Amino acid sequence: MYKELKNWGILLLLGVIWGSSFFLIKRGLYHPSTGETIFTSNQVGTLRILIASSVLLPIGLRFLFKKRKASIWGAILIVGFLGNFIPALLFSYAETGISSGFAGMLNSGTPIFTIFIGTLLFRQKLIGTQVIGVSLGTLGMIWLINSASLVDTSGSLWHVLAVIIATICYALSVNTIRYQLEGIHPVEVTSVAFSLTFLPALLLFFWTNVPTTFSENPHAFTGLGYIAILAILGTAISVIIFNVLINNSSALFASTVTYIIPIVAFVIGLWDGEELYIQQLLAVLLILSGIYIANVLARKKTKREEKTAKEY
């Protein structure tokens, strides 16, 4: 009972941290008062990963040269790049065209893709209840994507697709941690994964002319402050906590942090003056209902069946 309550507490904490990350991305992109661009989307994503990997590099170096099977290295690379590096760039790009609140709502599709990928690539068996839940969640995602036309932004379908691709990357990473890296300590997985992204991020730091922005934009250090919070708390530390949660529960349970993320993103978006619509909220509720059926109800049904089998 205590372990389950602890897992739910961690889930709530992560939801608040990650739900606010979309707002922090926006603050790294644009000045809060003038709306002027501070950093480009690639620069925000690059700084986010560079700072996070720099924080974790001293820990990662302890494990980086450890002998491992090729399959383990491949799995860690997936976590580093598909679970962190690429989504950081994609979300920053997405928020140049859609609101932070809407991006947070779209992120709620992660558990649905987690189930799809777990079934297709990792032979996770689906029961009837999960099929119903996934179906509802999929309908909700289609509804939410279509609602993009309601938002008065300069964005296009590409900005929406950037979030969808990012959530698929997250789902691949979550399943990889659960099924291929289960025996490795979460701190080791996270620190090594980020250490492998340090040099690519450093190259992008110069490739995207970040030093020039610091020298020419008077608001650069203000934007950097928001990105630093995002990188240290919302990326480096929270990913370790997330990996611990996966090991202590399941990939599907951990991915349901997205129950909380869209709500936090929605509230912060409204507070910051963003236009969000009831249709979007209803679509998210449909997605979350599907996730609940596929995760909580399906798990309860499985436990009841196992209990009944033992009695006989």
FENTA-V801323 format. One record per residue. N is the residue number from 0. RES is the residue in one small letter. PHI is phi in degrees with one decimal (none if undefined). OMEGA is omega in whole degrees, -180 to 180 (* if undefined). D_CENTER is the distance of its C-alpha to the mean C-alpha in Angstrom with 2 decimals. Layout:
n = {N & N}
res = {RES & RES}
phi = {PHI & PHI}
omega = {OMEGA & OMEGA}
d_center = {D_CENTER & D_CENTER}
This chain:
n = {0 & 1 & 2 & 3 & 4 & 5 & 6 & 7 & 8 & 9 & 10 & 11 & 12 & 13 & 14 & 15 & 16 & 17 & 18 & 19 & 20 & 21 & 22 & 23 & 24 & 25 & 26 & 27 & 28 & 29 & 30 & 31 & 32 & 33 & 34 & 35 & 36 & 37 & 38 & 39 & 40 & 41 & 42 & 43 & 44 & 45 & 46 & 47 & 48 & 49 & 50 & 51 & 52 & 53 & 54 & 55 & 56 & 57 & 58 & 59 & 60 & 61 & 62 & 63 & 64 & 65 & 66 & 67 & 68 & 69 & 70 & 71 & 72 & 73 & 74 & 75 & 76 & 77 & 78 & 79 & 80 & 81 & 82 & 83 & 84 & 85 & 86 & 87 & 88 & 89 & 90 & 91 & 92 & 93 & 94 & 95 & 96 & 97 & 98 & 99 & 100 & 101 & 102 & 103 & 104 & 105 & 106 & 107 & 108 & 109 & 110 & 111 & 112 & 113 & 114 & 115 & 116 & 117 & 118 & 119 & 120 & 121 & 122 & 123 & 124 & 125 & 126 & 127 & 128 & 129 & 130 & 131 & 132 & 133 & 134 & 135 & 136 & 137 & 138 & 139 & 140 & 141 & 142 & 143 & 144 & 145 & 146 & 147 & 148 & 149 & 150 & 151 & 152 & 153 & 154 & 155 & 156 & 157 & 158 & 159 & 160 & 161 & 162 & 163 & 164 & 165 & 166 & 167 & 168 & 169 & 170 & 171 & 172 & 173 & 174 & 175 & 176 & 177 & 178 & 179 & 180 & 181 & 182 & 183 & 184 & 185 & 186 & 187 & 188 & 189 & 190 & 191 & 192 & 193 & 194 & 195 & 196 & 197 & 198 & 199 & 200 & 201 & 202 & 203 & 204 & 205 & 206 & 207 & 208 & 209 & 210 & 211 & 212 & 213 & 214 & 215 & 216 & 217 & 218 & 219 & 220 & 221 & 222 & 223 & 224 & 225 & 226 & 227 & 228 & 229 & 230 & 231 & 232 & 233 & 234 & 235 & 236 & 237 & 238 & 239 & 240 & 241 & 242 & 243 & 244 & 245 & 246 & 247 & 248 & 249 & 250 & 251 & 252 & 253 & 254 & 255 & 256 & 257 & 258 & 259 & 260 & 261 & 262 & 263 & 264 & 265 & 266 & 267 & 268 & 269 & 270 & 271 & 272 & 273 & 274 & 275 & 276 & 277 & 278 & 279 & 280 & 281 & 282 & 283 & 284 & 285 & 286 & 287 & 288 & 289 & 290 & 291 & 292 & 293 & 294 & 295 & 296 & 297 & 298 & 299 & 300 & 301 & 302 & 303 & 304 & 305 & 306 & 307 & 308 & 309 & 310 & 311}
res = {m & y & k & e & l & k & n & w & g & i & l & l & l & l & g & v & i & w & g & s & s & f & f & l & i & k & r & g & l & y & h & p & s & t & g & e & t & i & f & t & s & n & q & v & g & t & l & r & i & l & i & a & s & s & v & l & l & p & i & g & l & r & f & l & f & k & k & r & k & a & s & i & w & g & a & i & l & i & v & g & f & l & g & n & f & i & p & a & l & l & f & s & y & a & e & t & g & i & s & s & g & f & a & g & m & l & n & s & g & t & p & i & f & t & i & f & i & g & t & l & l & f & r & q & k & l & i & g & t & q & v & i & g & v & s & l & g & t & l & g & m & i & w & l & i & n & s & a & s & l & v & d & t & s & g & s & l & w & h & v & l & a & v & i & i & a & t & i & c & y & a & l & s & v & n & t & i & r & y & q & l & e & g & i & h & p & v & e & v & t & s & v & a & f & s & l & t & f & l & p & a & l & l & l & f & f & w & t & n & v & p & t & t & f & s & e & n & p & h & a & f & t & g & l & g & y & i & a & i & l & a & i & l & g & t & a & i & s & v & i & i & f & n & v & l & i & n & n & s & s & a & l & f & a & s & t & v & t & y & i & i & p & i & v & a & f & v & i & g & l & w & d & g & e & e & l & y & i & q & q & l & l & a & v & l & l & i & l & s & g & i & y & i & a & n & v & l & a & r & k & k & t & k & r & e & e & k & t & a & k & e & y}
phi = {none & -62.8 & -63.1 & -66.7 & -64.3 & -62.3 & -62.5 & -67.3 & -63.9 & -63.4 & -60.2 & -64.0 & -59.6 & -63.5 & -61.9 & -67.8 & -62.8 & -75.0 & -65.3 & -84.8 & -66.0 & -67.9 & -65.7 & -66.4 & -60.5 & -60.7 & -69.2 & -75.2 & -80.9 & -130.3 & -70.3 & -64.1 & -91.8 & -93.4 & 77.3 & -71.3 & -68.6 & -99.4 & -118.3 & -73.5 & -62.0 & -64.9 & -68.4 & -62.5 & -62.1 & -65.2 & -63.2 & -58.8 & -73.1 & -63.4 & -66.6 & -62.4 & -68.8 & -65.9 & -64.8 & -90.6 & -59.3 & -58.3 & -75.9 & -62.2 & -63.3 & -67.4 & -111.5 & -63.3 & -100.8 & -72.4 & -69.7 & -140.4 & -70.2 & -59.5 & -65.6 & -68.1 & -61.3 & -62.6 & -65.7 & -67.2 & -63.1 & -61.7 & -63.3 & -66.5 & -97.1 & -81.1 & -89.0 & -140.8 & -61.4 & -65.8 & -59.5 & -60.8 & -72.0 & -67.7 & -66.6 & -63.8 & -63.9 & -58.0 & -80.0 & -83.9 & -129.8 & -128.0 & -72.5 & -64.7 & -64.3 & -67.2 & -61.5 & -63.8 & -66.2 & -62.2 & -65.0 & -66.8 & -77.1 & -54.5 & -62.3 & -64.6 & -67.7 & -61.7 & -67.7 & -55.8 & -69.7 & -60.3 & -75.9 & -75.0 & -105.3 & -118.0 & 56.3 & -72.4 & -81.4 & -104.7 & -99.4 & -57.3 & -61.4 & -67.4 & -60.9 & -62.7 & -61.8 & -63.8 & -62.3 & -63.3 & -61.9 & -65.7 & -61.0 & -62.4 & -64.5 & -61.9 & -62.3 & -66.2 & -63.2 & -65.2 & -71.1 & -59.4 & -68.5 & -75.6 & -82.5 & -86.9 & -134.3 & -88.1 & -78.9 & -136.1 & -60.9 & -62.7 & -68.2 & -68.9 & -62.9 & -60.6 & -69.1 & -60.3 & -63.0 & -62.8 & -67.6 & -64.8 & -61.0 & -58.8 & -63.0 & -61.5 & -65.9 & -59.9 & -67.5 & -64.7 & -60.9 & -68.9 & -98.8 & -118.5 & -125.3 & -61.7 & -86.0 & -101.2 & -61.2 & -55.2 & -64.0 & -65.8 & -59.2 & -65.3 & -66.2 & -69.0 & -59.2 & -72.1 & -60.7 & -71.1 & -94.5 & -62.5 & -64.9 & -58.3 & -66.5 & -66.1 & -63.8 & -66.4 & -56.6 & -85.2 & -63.0 & -91.5 & 61.2 & -61.1 & -57.0 & -64.6 & -62.2 & -62.7 & -81.7 & -107.1 & -101.0 & -66.7 & -98.5 & -59.8 & -73.0 & -65.3 & -62.2 & -62.2 & -59.7 & -65.2 & -66.6 & -63.6 & -61.3 & -60.5 & -72.3 & -77.2 & -83.6 & -82.8 & -123.8 & -63.5 & -69.7 & -67.8 & -67.1 & -61.2 & -60.9 & -63.4 & -65.5 & -61.8 & -62.9 & -60.9 & -67.4 & -84.4 & -130.8 & -156.8 & -62.1 & -69.0 & -61.8 & -62.3 & -70.4 & -77.0 & -55.0 & -72.2 & -61.0 & -90.6 & -54.5 & -64.9 & -66.2 & -63.2 & -63.0 & -63.8 & -64.4 & -65.1 & -61.4 & -62.7 & -60.7 & -89.4 & 85.8 & -79.9 & -90.8 & -127.6 & -115.8 & -61.1 & -60.6 & -66.4 & -64.3 & -64.6 & -63.9 & -63.8 & -62.5 & -65.7 & -61.3 & -65.4 & -63.8 & -62.5 & -63.7 & -62.1 & -64.7 & -71.1 & -103.1 & -69.0 & -65.2 & -64.8 & -66.6 & -64.0 & -64.4 & -63.6 & -64.6 & -63.6 & -65.9 & -65.5 & -65.0 & -64.7 & -63.4 & -66.8 & -65.8 & -95.6}
omega = {-180 & -179 & -180 & 178 & 178 & 179 & 178 & 176 & 177 & 180 & 180 & 179 & 179 & 179 & 179 & -180 & -176 & 177 & 179 & -176 & -180 & 175 & -180 & 176 & -180 & 180 & 174 & -180 & -171 & 176 & -175 & -177 & -174 & -176 & 180 & 179 & 176 & 176 & 173 & -179 & 178 & 179 & 178 & 179 & 180 & 180 & 179 & -179 & -179 & 179 & -179 & -180 & 177 & 179 & -175 & -176 & 179 & 177 & -178 & -180 & 178 & -176 & -170 & -175 & 177 & 180 & -180 & 173 & -180 & -179 & 178 & 178 & 178 & 179 & 180 & 176 & 177 & 179 & -178 & -173 & 179 & -179 & -175 & -171 & -177 & 177 & 178 & 178 & -177 & -180 & 178 & 177 & -178 & -176 & 168 & -179 & 178 & -177 & 179 & 179 & 179 & 177 & 178 & 177 & 180 & 180 & -179 & 178 & -177 & -180 & 178 & 178 & 177 & 178 & 179 & -176 & 176 & -180 & -175 & -172 & -175 & 174 & 175 & -178 & 178 & 172 & -175 & 180 & 179 & 178 & 178 & -180 & 180 & 180 & 178 & 179 & 179 & 177 & 178 & 179 & 179 & 179 & -179 & 179 & 179 & -179 & 179 & -179 & 179 & -172 & -180 & -180 & 177 & -174 & 179 & 179 & 179 & 179 & 176 & 180 & 178 & 178 & 179 & 179 & 179 & 180 & 175 & 176 & 177 & -178 & 176 & -180 & -179 & 179 & 178 & 178 & -176 & -170 & -177 & -178 & -173 & -176 & -177 & -177 & -178 & 179 & 179 & -180 & -177 & -176 & 179 & 180 & 179 & 178 & 180 & 179 & -175 & -177 & 176 & 179 & 179 & 177 & 179 & 178 & 179 & -179 & -179 & 175 & 178 & 178 & 179 & 179 & 178 & -178 & -174 & -176 & -177 & -179 & -174 & -177 & 173 & 177 & 180 & 179 & 178 & -180 & 179 & 176 & 179 & -176 & -174 & -177 & -173 & -179 & -174 & -176 & -175 & 179 & 175 & 180 & -180 & 179 & 175 & -180 & 178 & -180 & -177 & -177 & 177 & 179 & -178 & 179 & -179 & -178 & 180 & 168 & 179 & 167 & -171 & -175 & -178 & 179 & 179 & 180 & 180 & -179 & 179 & 178 & 177 & 179 & -178 & 175 & 180 & 177 & 177 & -170 & -179 & 178 & 179 & 179 & 178 & 178 & 178 & 178 & 176 & 177 & -178 & 176 & 178 & 179 & 180 & 180 & -176 & -176 & -173 & -178 & 179 & 180 & 178 & 179 & 180 & 180 & 179 & 180 & 178 & 179 & 179 & 180 & 180 & -180 & 179 & *}
d_center = {27.39 & 26.43 & 23.71 & 22.22 & 22.45 & 20.85 & 17.81 & 17.57 & 18.05 & 15.19 & 12.96 & 14.40 & 14.01 & 10.27 & 10.12 & 12.41 & 10.88 & 7.39 & 9.53 & 11.75 & 9.58 & 10.34 & 13.91 & 13.95 & 12.95 & 15.83 & 18.11 & 17.64 & 18.60 & 21.46 & 24.07 & 23.96 & 27.71 & 28.71 & 25.63 & 26.57 & 24.14 & 23.50 & 21.25 & 20.34 & 16.82 & 17.30 & 18.66 & 15.81 & 13.29 & 16.07 & 16.88 & 13.43 & 13.42 & 17.17 & 17.25 & 14.62 & 16.46 & 19.75 & 19.05 & 18.26 & 20.92 & 23.86 & 22.36 & 21.22 & 24.76 & 26.17 & 24.52 & 24.18 & 27.71 & 27.76 & 29.19 & 26.82 & 27.15 & 25.99 & 23.64 & 21.92 & 21.58 & 20.15 & 17.50 & 16.61 & 16.52 & 14.01 & 11.66 & 12.57 & 12.42 & 10.30 & 7.55 & 7.96 & 10.96 & 10.82 & 7.44 & 8.80 & 11.95 & 10.95 & 9.33 & 12.41 & 14.65 & 13.55 & 14.45 & 17.84 & 18.70 & 16.90 & 16.47 & 13.57 & 14.18 & 14.20 & 10.93 & 9.42 & 11.62 & 10.70 & 7.06 & 9.18 & 10.18 & 7.67 & 10.44 & 13.08 & 12.06 & 11.69 & 15.28 & 16.51 & 15.57 & 16.77 & 19.96 & 20.58 & 19.85 & 20.14 & 22.90 & 21.34 & 24.03 & 23.54 & 26.01 & 27.28 & 25.30 & 21.98 & 23.33 & 24.11 & 20.69 & 18.94 & 21.61 & 21.07 & 17.31 & 18.10 & 20.76 & 18.53 & 16.11 & 19.30 & 20.65 & 17.67 & 17.71 & 21.46 & 21.24 & 20.08 & 23.83 & 24.42 & 22.58 & 25.00 & 23.09 & 23.87 & 20.94 & 21.36 & 19.85 & 18.40 & 16.06 & 14.90 & 14.74 & 12.60 & 9.69 & 10.87 & 11.08 & 7.59 & 6.59 & 9.60 & 8.69 & 5.79 & 8.68 & 11.16 & 9.82 & 9.70 & 13.17 & 14.42 & 13.98 & 15.64 & 18.40 & 19.21 & 18.43 & 19.31 & 22.38 & 20.96 & 20.14 & 16.49 & 17.69 & 19.35 & 16.51 & 14.13 & 17.05 & 18.45 & 15.30 & 14.93 & 18.72 & 18.77 & 16.73 & 19.13 & 21.96 & 20.12 & 18.48 & 21.99 & 23.55 & 21.27 & 22.16 & 25.74 & 25.22 & 23.54 & 26.30 & 24.37 & 27.67 & 29.47 & 27.17 & 27.85 & 31.54 & 31.80 & 29.39 & 30.61 & 27.29 & 25.31 & 25.29 & 24.19 & 21.10 & 20.63 & 20.72 & 17.71 & 15.77 & 17.09 & 15.85 & 12.31 & 12.75 & 14.72 & 13.44 & 9.84 & 9.21 & 12.29 & 13.39 & 10.38 & 9.22 & 12.87 & 12.90 & 10.07 & 12.17 & 15.22 & 14.09 & 13.66 & 17.11 & 18.63 & 17.64 & 16.07 & 13.05 & 13.41 & 14.00 & 11.02 & 8.70 & 10.83 & 9.21 & 8.43 & 12.21 & 12.11 & 9.30 & 11.36 & 14.50 & 13.79 & 12.69 & 15.78 & 18.09 & 17.27 & 17.64 & 20.98 & 22.07 & 21.51 & 23.63 & 21.29 & 22.66 & 20.83 & 22.74 & 23.65 & 23.04 & 19.32 & 19.26 & 21.33 & 19.11 & 16.08 & 18.58 & 19.61 & 16.16 & 15.80 & 19.39 & 18.72 & 15.95 & 18.49 & 21.24 & 19.45 & 18.26 & 20.63 & 23.74 & 23.53 & 23.25 & 26.21 & 28.19 & 27.72 & 28.88 & 31.86 & 32.84 & 32.66 & 34.76 & 37.25 & 37.55 & 38.38 & 41.04 & 42.75}
